Amino acid sequence: MKLLFIVMDGLGDRPISDLGGRTPLEYANTPNLDKFANLGMNGLLHVIAPGVTPGSDTAHLALFGVDPYTYYTGRGPFEAAGIGLEVKEGDIAFRVNFATIDDSGAITDRRAGRIKQGTEELSKLLEGIEIDGIQFLLRAGTEHRAALVIRGEGLTDKVYGNDPKVEGNDPPHFKPLDESPEAQKTARILTSYVMKAKDILSKAELNQDRADKGLFPANYLLIRGPGKVPKVPNFEQEYCLESACVAGGGLYKGVARMLGMHIIEDERLTGGTDTDLSAKFDVTLEALNNYDFVFTHVKGTDNFSHDGNYKAKTEFIEKIDKELYRFLPENFEQDLAVMITGDHSSPCSFKDHSADPVPVVIYSSDCRVDKVEKFGESYAAEGNLGHLLGKHLMGIALNELRLVHKFGA
Amino acid sequence: MKLLFIVMDGLGDRPISDLGGRTPLEYANTPNLDKFANLGMNGLLHVIAPGVTPGSDTAHLALFGVDPYTYYTGRGPFEAAGIGLEVKEGDIAFRVNFATIDDSGAITDRRAGRIKQGTEELSKLLEGIEIDGIQFLLRAGTEHRAALVIRGEGLTDKVYGNDPKVEGNDPPHFKPLDESPEAQKTARILTSYVMKAKDILSKAELNQDRADKGLFPANYLLIRGPGKVPKVPNFEQEYCLESACVAGGGLYKGVARMLGMHIIEDERLTGGTDTDLSAKFDVTLEALNNYDFVFTHVKGTDNFSHDGNYKAKTEFIEKIDKELYRFLPENFEQDLAVMITGDHSSPCSFKDHSADPVPVVIYSSDCRVDKVEKFGESYAAEGNLGHLLGKHLMGIALNELRLVHKFGA
């Protein structure tokens, strides 16, 4: 038996009067999701704990059974891993923006005009930089985004970055967050690195071309979100499942890669509302041939939530639903367990994450079917899974796969 | 948005055959409570943990998100704070009774004839006592009640008090509970203090008057319930809510004061079954103008439970219900979230606290309404909050206020 785990980002919501007091998920016409709800076990999932609002990073750790209170150090390591940097335990990883600084030293654009092309070329110019025996590994991501890993002795993530958050000001200095020599050193070498990078980037042909064309040159690095790369459990070893990740967003790929899953790369998976959902679930279907466990992440639901656009969220859920026919018991050739949930709620009325639990459905061919007939927040509250915690999810799913590790004898 | 938190002490109960197998809360006619249940989210609250019977002190800590297993050292500190003694971290605090001792040295009345007047005057006579560099701060409460704080180096709460619990016997000696020098010292200086206090109190004019009138003189101090004052989290800082407490009972005010809430004093709030409920909820209404969070405590429900008087409990619940119209969405001008529960169950058949969960309802204007239509133990079991723990309550309530602290990014 195989296990498909579909996570719709920010899926959970609150009643919306324009939708007759229903949530986008309840209002959406979702015959396939409802079929899983009807044939499966339903419940309400507190991804981290009741009353705790998850970030996207901590939420995904919890969903995979990894305690974020133990393993989460910051977003940097997961972003770096998502971009494809090979991070090692003890590395310090950061999120980076290519940005624009003017001659007076003020940041004129935090995203270098949302530069589309050329950051890979620019990051190559910065290859091989070492300061005081510390290696600096920069890798470009999509648009202006990049990640930085620093590797060596005597480093810490207890530093505050140089992103002014607003434009028009000089970037702040890197600040040690405690009085340890490690924090002093890390702040100092990051300062040197950014100066050195600025010199190299300012002279880069690509940036001179951009300036000539009136575009913002990508001549500066803004660095934030430090995290010491933790030693996380290996998902495949932990659960004895050959595992793959189908996602567009860097963070989700990063979490999956750090946990040891295979990342399926496909440029049609954009991690946005423009993602090709048909392609995403084709790739998922194919991955199920080769792996025991496939994690498929859809980001768009959360994007629409942050915009407060409940109509678009509803329609997007319907579009996802349409693609799920592939995994219905009557259409999928093998014995497949399916688990569908969100990583957190993002009510359109909040335009942000919330602590509301998310509906979850777990289907397998001989699961304890409950009375729930539709997939949704209020229906799930009546399901036989009750209220459950993210950290318990994988155990419950493995039980459906009959991959039972007895505790005791 | 503001948050009103109403706690009815000992609210939860068990089915009573005289009430047709319903609990007092279920049997009572409570249109306003039912309205909140109907418009809100319902569940069953395990204030500390399933199967654990809370005390009133530990229950309230848990309800405010403060782990009693970490912070609770004994009842003394909360009683002392409730009476208005300013307790400091490290102080040892005790509950005290003014009592009567006869010439033979036997306790003839543990409450000095439930003395109504004059204990404040008596406690003034004991001001400024210091023994071996330790300060003794006594403050009178209602009737025979008082609190004592001892402050200085080398003290502990590992002592057993001098309350014989029954009358007719000599008071027992203070006993160190371990072999530490601190316990020896604390027991020794308490013994000296009580002797000194006896001398002073016996000579007090007020007590000679009482003796002349045939009343029990308040000539002795019975000291119990030691607790080292813990450093508890500050509620206002923790939750970023300006907070007020509307309560009559000293303990509840004490917990609230120690957590940093503002205590609204009003002599109409007696903390008993004679409390002026209309005044209590008028004061609450006014407090909601000035504070983000108001905690209103009603004690009478528990008093009737301890008497096993389920009829009076039922009627008292109806009286409370009548006063809640002020906070219904149609009557309250601002956006108000309302959370109503008990601090524990006190079944009339037990005449004491029990571990049965208590019903809880949380209402806000865009909460996920469930199907529950009435407020009560058996109805709450069908609500969409499921079973929840006291420690999660504040997080869930803050989520209704959209005061969201994301864990992760």
Chai-1 contact restraints between the chains, C-beta under 6 A:
chainA,res_idxA,chainB,res_idxB,connection_type,confidence,min_distance_angstrom,max_distance_angstrom,comment,restraint_id
A,R14,B,D366,contact,1.0,0.0,6.0,A-B,restraint_1
A,P50,B,L388,contact,1.0,0.0,6.0,A-B,restraint_2
A,P50,B,H392,contact,1.0,0.0,6.0,A-B,restraint_3
A,G51,B,H392,contact,1.0,0.0,6.0,A-B,restraint_4
A,G51,B,G395,contact,1.0,0.0,6.0,A-B,restraint_5
A,G51,B,I396,contact,1.0,0.0,6.0,A-B,restraint_6
A,V52,B,G395,contact,1.0,0.0,6.0,A-B,restraint_7
A,V52,B,F407,contact,1.0,0.0,6.0,A-B,restraint_8
A,T53,B,V404,contact,1.0,0.0,6.0,A-B,restraint_9
A,T53,B,K406,contact,1.0,0.0,6.0,A-B,restraint_10
A,G55,B,K406,contact,1.0,0.0,6.0,A-B,restraint_11
A,G55,B,G408,contact,1.0,0.0,6.0,A-B,restraint_12
A,G55,B,A409,contact,1.0,0.0,6.0,A-B,restraint_13
A,D57,B,G408,contact,1.0,0.0,6.0,A-B,restraint_14
A,D57,B,A409,contact,1.0,0.0,6.0,A-B,restraint_15
A,T58,B,F407,contact,1.0,0.0,6.0,A-B,restraint_16
A,T58,B,G408,contact,1.0,0.0,6.0,A-B,restraint_17
A,R75,B,A409,contact,1.0,0.0,6.0,A-B,restraint_18
A,S349,B,D366,contact,1.0,0.0,6.0,A-B,restraint_19
A,F350,B,R402,contact,1.0,0.0,6.0,A-B,restraint_20
A,H353,B,K406,contact,1.0,0.0,6.0,A-B,restraint_21
A,S354,B,N399,contact,1.0,0.0,6.0,A-B,restraint_22
A,A355,B,N399,contact,1.0,0.0,6.0,A-B,restraint_23
A,E377,B,R368,contact,1.0,0.0,6.0,A-B,restraint_24
A,A381,B,N384,contact,1.0,0.0,6.0,A-B,restraint_25
A,G386,B,G386,contact,1.0,0.0,6.0,A-B,restraint_26
A,H387,B,G386,contact,1.0,0.0,6.0,A-B,restraint_27
